Amino acid sequence: MTTNDAHVYDSPEGWVADHIQRYVETNGEEGHNWNGVPTLLLTTKGRKSGKLRRTALIYGTSGSSYVVVASKGGDDSHPAWYLNLTENPEVAVQVGAEDFVAMARTAEDSEKPELWQLMCQIWPAYEEYQTKTDRPIPVVVLDPVR
């Protein structure tokens, strides 16, 4: 996936859009560290519209992969970015100044507990989010294509 020549639509959530804007304008100098945790920018292809959609997410790492959580704050529905990548798993990622293409996948049952713990160490509120919903909150692995 390339985002260079295409229009990318940032999150409609005001504070997230502001975060993304600062991140992009400064190549991650501002925004990579958000409230003491690392964040990346994830761009997915809309499953209905085909438009490129970008959001900012807290991340962890596992080997050469990046890990994010589709929590939506414990809402009963999955975030749109997660639904998009289940349809179109090729995504664009920006971590600091580095841009790359990755293949996104939902963590397998065998690997999810360890990755969930990793992410809860980074952002403990994920545990609370899971108590707010009956849906199992997905953990997503972003495998860089290099």
ZIKA-V945924 format. One line per field, one symbol per residue. psi: psi as a letter, one per 40 degrees, with the letter a starting at -180 (. if undefined). burial: # if it has 24 or more other C-alpha atoms within 12 Angstrom, else .. A space follows every 50 residues. Layout:
psi=???
burial=???
//
This chain:
psi=hhedeihhhihehddddddddddddefedhddhhfeiiiihhhihhddde ihhhihiiiiihbeiihihgdfeeieiiidddddeddgehiiihhbehhi iihiihhiddedddddddddddgdedddddeeiehhhihhhhhih.
burial=#.#....####....#..###.##...#..####...#########.... .##########...##########...#########.#########..## #######....#..##.###.##..#..##.....#########..
//
